[in-house]
């Protein structure tokens, strides 16, 4: 018998799948479930599971050890479930470890038409390292859209920290952005990797870097003392959607030139 997939049913299904995922290893992105497990979770028949699965992109049927399994991608599940469980976004993100949290931030960027990468590492070869006494940096997530580049520090803190701590963490992210600007060759390689094809790069200049902090908890603050945006994951979608209207309220680092194959653009 055919199942009518209504918004109400989808919401119930998402909550049931969420409860199932809470029992699984948070370090795993893909969760393999036997059909019987998903049947109990969704409270339907084998045929009903197949029909429901066809409505979702985060569940795939795969075969392993001569058996059929349903594989749930937790990142895609959360990105989809937010439409039905918006008030539970913080709880949804808690089924991830810190790597998964970064991947969730990346996935949300991709859904807002950003080019995105995670775990970008670089060495500061400029004089700036003498001032900071730091020569190596890592940026959790970077997103590029048009001429706007977001450098994101993803913090999956499960508690509310004092503003002084968040303020200091945000200033460190600003330091990473300055260090990246001080190394034009590294920045150029990054932009070339993110922006394809190369002929579009001229149109993106000048590029505006905005260092950001995305947190699991809502600190209640939206900017630090240095105008670095502080964004709870529950509001990250709306932040991206409204950013063009409020970009002048945040700290911006302008990049006017990039080098490609020893030619200056």
Backbone torsions as a table, in degrees:
resi	resn	phi	psi	omega
1	UNK	NA	134.8	-177.5
2	UNK	-70.1	141.9	178.4
3	UNK	-100.2	130.4	176.4
4	UNK	-82.9	113.2	-177.1
5	UNK	-86.0	96.2	179.5
6	UNK	-100.2	161.0	175.8
7	UNK	-55.4	-37.5	179.0
8	UNK	-64.0	-42.8	178.9
9	UNK	-66.5	-41.3	178.9
10	UNK	-59.8	-42.1	178.8
11	UNK	-61.0	-44.2	178.9
12	UNK	-63.9	-41.8	-179.7
13	UNK	-63.7	-42.1	179.5
14	UNK	-60.9	-42.9	-179.0
15	UNK	-66.8	-37.1	178.5
16	UNK	-68.2	-41.5	178.7
17	UNK	-66.2	-38.1	177.1
18	UNK	-59.4	-44.3	179.5
19	UNK	-63.2	-35.1	176.3
20	UNK	-65.8	-45.2	-177.3
21	UNK	-66.4	-27.7	178.1
22	UNK	-62.7	-23.3	-178.4
23	UNK	-87.8	-2.6	-174.5
24	UNK	-100.8	168.8	180.0
25	UNK	-65.0	120.3	-176.8
26	UNK	-69.4	-16.2	-178.9
27	UNK	-77.9	-14.4	-178.1
28	UNK	-93.8	132.6	175.2
29	UNK	-81.7	-40.9	179.5
30	UNK	-100.8	128.8	179.2
31	UNK	-111.3	120.9	-179.8
32	UNK	-93.8	123.1	-178.5
33	UNK	-120.8	138.2	171.6
34	UNK	-71.8	149.8	-179.7
35	UNK	-51.5	-39.3	-178.6
36	UNK	-63.1	-34.8	179.8
37	UNK	-67.4	-41.5	179.7
38	UNK	-72.2	-32.9	176.6
39	UNK	-61.4	-45.0	178.3
40	UNK	-66.0	-39.7	-177.9
41	UNK	-63.2	-48.1	-176.0
42	UNK	-84.7	-16.2	179.5
43	UNK	64.1	57.2	179.9
44	UNK	-147.5	-168.0	179.1
45	UNK	-96.8	174.6	177.3
46	UNK	-60.3	-42.0	178.5
47	UNK	-67.0	-36.7	179.1
48	UNK	-64.9	-38.2	177.6
49	UNK	-60.6	-46.2	-179.9
50	UNK	-59.3	-39.9	-179.4
51	UNK	-68.7	-40.2	179.2
52	UNK	-66.8	-43.7	-178.1
53	UNK	-58.7	-34.9	-179.5
54	UNK	-64.1	-15.6	179.9
55	UNK	-92.6	-3.1	-176.3
56	UNK	-121.9	145.8	175.7
57	UNK	-93.8	-12.5	-174.7
58	UNK	-91.8	-3.7	176.9
59	UNK	-118.0	128.7	176.7
60	UNK	-126.9	146.0	175.1
61	UNK	-90.4	124.8	-179.3
62	UNK	-133.1	162.1	-178.7
63	UNK	-116.2	133.7	178.4
64	UNK	-151.5	138.6	-178.2
65	UNK	53.7	40.5	176.9
66	UNK	64.3	21.2	178.8
67	UNK	-131.1	155.5	175.3
68	UNK	-88.6	138.2	177.0
69	UNK	-132.2	157.9	168.6
70	UNK	-106.8	124.9	-175.4
71	UNK	-108.6	123.1	-178.6
72	UNK	-104.8	122.9	174.0
73	UNK	-87.0	112.5	-173.1
74	UNK	-65.8	-35.4	-179.8
75	UNK	-65.4	-47.8	179.1
76	UNK	-66.2	-34.4	177.4
77	UNK	-61.0	-48.8	-178.2
78	UNK	-63.8	-43.5	-179.7
79	UNK	-61.2	-31.6	178.4
80	UNK	-84.8	-39.3	-175.1
81	UNK	-66.9	-23.4	-177.9
82	UNK	-59.9	-25.1	178.1
83	UNK	-67.2	-25.0	-175.5
84	UNK	-112.2	-16.4	-175.6
85	UNK	-131.8	46.0	-173.6
86	UNK	-56.8	-39.2	-178.8
87	UNK	-70.3	-14.0	-177.4
88	UNK	-106.3	16.9	-174.4
89	UNK	-59.0	-41.0	179.6
90	UNK	-60.8	-44.4	179.2
91	UNK	-65.5	-37.9	177.8
92	UNK	-58.9	-44.1	-177.3
93	UNK	-67.6	-17.4	-178.5
94	UNK	-77.6	-6.6	175.6
95	UNK	-85.9	7.6	179.9
96	UNK	-113.2	153.0	168.1
97	UNK	-87.9	-174.0	-173.6
98	UNK	-66.5	-32.8	176.0
99	UNK	-66.1	-41.4	177.8
100	UNK	-64.5	-35.6	178.5
101	UNK	-62.9	-41.9	177.0
102	UNK	-63.8	-40.3	179.4
103	UNK	-66.9	-32.4	176.3
104	UNK	-66.1	-43.4	176.7
105	UNK	-59.5	-43.4	178.2
106	UNK	-61.5	-44.3	-178.6
107	UNK	-62.3	-40.0	178.7
108	UNK	-65.1	-40.2	175.7
109	UNK	-59.7	-45.5	-179.5
110	UNK	-60.4	-37.4	-179.8
111	UNK	-72.2	-14.4	173.8
112	UNK	-102.5	21.2	174.5
113	UNK	66.7	29.7	170.2
114	UNK	-89.8	149.9	162.5
115	UNK	-84.8	134.5	-172.2
116	UNK	-142.9	149.2	173.9
117	UNK	-140.6	160.4	176.0
118	UNK	-117.6	158.5	173.0
119	UNK	53.9	57.1	176.8
120	UNK	-86.6	121.3	-178.6
121	UNK	-114.0	143.2	176.2
122	UNK	-153.5	159.0	177.9
123	UNK	-106.0	135.0	177.1
124	UNK	-83.1	111.6	-179.8
125	UNK	-103.6	9.5	-177.7
126	UNK	-95.7	177.0	177.2
127	UNK	-67.5	-15.9	-177.6
128	UNK	-59.9	-28.8	-178.2
129	UNK	-66.4	-25.3	176.9
130	UNK	-70.2	-32.2	179.2
131	UNK	-74.7	-36.1	-175.0
132	UNK	-97.0	-16.7	-174.0
133	UNK	59.7	30.8	178.7
134	UNK	-135.7	131.3	-177.1
135	UNK	-116.4	-14.7	-179.1
136	UNK	-120.7	138.7	-179.4
137	UNK	-135.0	153.9	172.2
138	UNK	-137.7	133.4	177.7
139	UNK	-112.5	126.0	-174.8
140	UNK	-60.3	-52.2	-176.7
141	UNK	-142.2	138.0	175.1
142	UNK	-127.2	133.6	178.2
143	UNK	-128.5	137.0	179.8
144	UNK	-125.3	128.3	174.9
145	UNK	-142.1	120.3	-174.8
146	UNK	56.3	-118.6	-179.1
147	UNK	-108.2	21.5	-177.8
148	UNK	-114.1	124.2	179.5
149	UNK	-118.7	121.3	178.3
150	UNK	-98.9	125.1	173.6
151	UNK	-105.0	110.8	-168.1
152	UNK	-112.9	129.9	169.5
153	UNK	-101.2	112.6	-176.2
154	UNK	-93.3	115.4	-176.2
155	UNK	-114.2	111.0	-179.9
156	UNK	-93.6	46.0	177.0
157	UNK	-65.3	134.1	-179.1
158	UNK	-100.7	23.9	176.5
159	UNK	-148.5	162.5	175.9
160	UNK	-87.2	116.2	178.7
161	UNK	-92.0	156.2	177.2
162	UNK	-59.0	152.3	-179.3
163	UNK	-58.6	-32.3	-178.5
164	UNK	-59.8	-37.1	179.3
165	UNK	-71.6	-46.7	179.2
166	UNK	-62.3	-39.1	179.6
167	UNK	-60.7	-43.4	-179.4
168	UNK	-68.4	-41.3	178.4
169	UNK	-61.6	-41.0	179.1
170	UNK	-65.4	-38.4	178.0
171	UNK	-65.7	-33.7	176.3
172	UNK	-66.7	-35.1	176.7
173	UNK	-67.6	-36.5	175.1
174	UNK	-62.5	-39.5	177.3
175	UNK	-61.2	-40.1	177.8
176	UNK	-61.8	-40.1	-179.7
177	UNK	-65.9	-41.1	177.5
178	UNK	-63.4	-43.4	179.4
179	UNK	-60.9	-38.9	178.7
180	UNK	-65.3	-41.3	178.2
181	UNK	-63.1	-34.6	-178.1
182	UNK	-72.3	-7.3	-179.8
183	UNK	-121.8	78.0	-172.5
184	UNK	-60.6	-33.1	179.4
185	UNK	-65.6	-41.7	179.0
186	UNK	-66.9	-42.6	178.7
187	UNK	-62.3	-41.0	-179.9
188	UNK	-63.2	-40.7	177.5
189	UNK	-63.1	-40.1	179.1
190	UNK	-62.6	-47.9	-178.3
191	UNK	-65.0	-40.1	178.2
192	UNK	-61.5	-38.0	179.4
193	UNK	-67.9	-38.2	-176.4
194	UNK	-82.6	-38.4	-172.6
195	UNK	-102.5	110.6	177.4
196	UNK	-125.5	143.4	-4.8
197	UNK	-79.9	171.2	-175.6
198	UNK	-60.3	-30.4	-174.4
199	UNK	-65.5	-13.5	178.9
200	UNK	-87.2	-8.4	-172.4
201	UNK	-65.7	-37.1	179.9
202	UNK	-57.9	-37.1	-177.2
203	UNK	-70.2	-17.4	-177.0
204	UNK	-87.2	-14.0	-177.6
205	UNK	-80.1	144.9	-7.4
206	UNK	-73.9	150.2	178.6
207	UNK	-94.9	134.0	179.9
208	UNK	-103.7	119.7	176.1
209	UNK	-93.7	129.6	173.3
210	UNK	-120.4	108.9	173.0
211	UNK	-72.1	138.3	-175.1
212	UNK	-137.8	157.6	170.2
213	UNK	-120.7	125.3	174.0
214	UNK	-113.1	124.2	-174.0
215	UNK	-119.5	158.7	173.8
216	UNK	-73.0	-46.5	-179.5
217	UNK	-86.3	152.5	174.9
218	UNK	-93.4	110.8	-178.1
219	UNK	-77.2	-14.1	-176.7
220	UNK	87.8	-9.0	178.6
221	UNK	-105.0	145.5	-177.9
222	UNK	-108.8	-17.4	176.9
223	UNK	-146.4	153.0	173.3
224	UNK	-90.1	-174.3	-176.2
225	UNK	-64.8	-19.8	-178.6
226	UNK	-103.7	18.8	177.7
227	UNK	64.9	28.7	173.3
228	UNK	-84.9	125.4	-178.2
229	UNK	-65.9	136.6	176.8
230	UNK	-114.8	112.4	-168.1
231	UNK	-123.0	116.3	171.8
232	UNK	-69.5	145.8	-176.7
233	UNK	-57.9	-29.4	-179.9
234	UNK	-66.8	-19.0	-178.4
235	UNK	-114.5	9.7	-175.6
236	UNK	-67.1	-39.4	177.5
237	UNK	-59.1	-48.1	-178.5
238	UNK	-68.1	-34.8	176.7
239	UNK	-58.8	-47.5	-179.5
240	UNK	-65.8	-39.0	-179.2
241	UNK	-67.1	-28.7	-176.0
242	UNK	-106.3	0.8	-171.1
243	UNK	-58.5	-40.7	-177.2
244	UNK	-61.4	-25.2	-179.8
245	UNK	-83.4	-18.6	-174.2
246	UNK	-126.0	12.6	-173.3
247	UNK	-60.2	-30.5	-178.0
248	UNK	-72.9	-7.5	179.4
249	UNK	-87.1	-5.5	-175.5
250	UNK	-114.0	162.0	176.4
251	UNK	-67.4	127.0	-178.1
252	UNK	-124.8	136.2	174.8
253	UNK	-113.6	118.3	-175.7
254	UNK	-90.1	135.9	173.2
255	UNK	-117.7	115.3	-174.6
256	UNK	-95.7	-19.4	-177.3
257	UNK	-139.3	147.7	170.7
258	UNK	-135.6	154.5	-179.3
259	UNK	-110.2	136.0	177.7
260	UNK	-133.3	118.8	178.7
261	UNK	51.3	45.8	176.7
262	UNK	66.2	14.1	175.6
263	UNK	-111.0	139.1	-178.2
264	UNK	-91.2	128.2	177.2
265	UNK	-100.4	NA	NA
